[in-house]
Amino acid sequence: AQTVTQSQPEMSVQEAETVTLSCTYDTSESDYYLFWYKQPPSRQMILVIRQEAYKQQNATENRFSVNFQKAAKSFSLKISDSQLGDAAMYFCAYRNTGTASKLTFGTGTRLQVTL
Amino acid sequence: SQTIHQWPATLVQPVGSPLSLECTVEGTSNPNLYWYRQAAGRGLQLLFYSVGIGQISSEVPQNLSASRPQDRQFILSSKKLLLSDSGFYLCAWSVPNSGRKNSPLHFGNGTRLTVT
């Protein structure tokens, strides 16, 4: 079974600085998809960014980018120019190519943004 | 556009009472549907998923059950709640046959269940 590990329960970053959240996963598949979700205090799950395993180019979405290292099975999230609104729980998730499209989540990293 | 509705938002139930949480999706046909549970300070655990009407797959043995009586309706139930059923329950949908598509899950706003 696939597993997703987020080894940083909490992280802190100053406003306007850059922070990187770590994620590793375990799979025997060669084709799969990876996602980062944000869960603010409202607890709504918001998609931040996604990455296809067959693409070597790292995905970017405005201030959010990933460092996808397929051989190392690593999928870190970089947040640039951090804003107070970025404070939230961040979950890394893995999905294989099965029809059911089930997501396996990590345990999350709580990000604090300070002034 | 597609929307997902989940209710109620909060629920306090005594141990041994029944449970029914409902989720509906609008704006799409034959979606994949999911129930996740999030315990306090923890990640999301997949409870059930469905790829079609009447098709339910359970991921973990537990005190809960799920049903899909209509294409875009997904219900989470229990006959007798346990204290350990407390948590935050999230319904989600994805496009059908999305195995080889870069399709994310779209989540409802969740239900906070407290069993007393």
Interface residues (C-beta under 8 A of the other chain):
Chain A: D31 Y33 F35 S42 R43 Q44 M45 L47 R50 E52 F91 N96 T97 G98 T99 A100 S101 K102 L103 T104 F105 G106 T107 G108
Chain B: N32 Y34 Q38 R42 G43 L44 Q45 L46 Y49 V51 S57 E59 F88 L90 A92 S94 N97 S98 G99 R100 N102 S103 P104 L105 H106 F107 N109 G110 R112
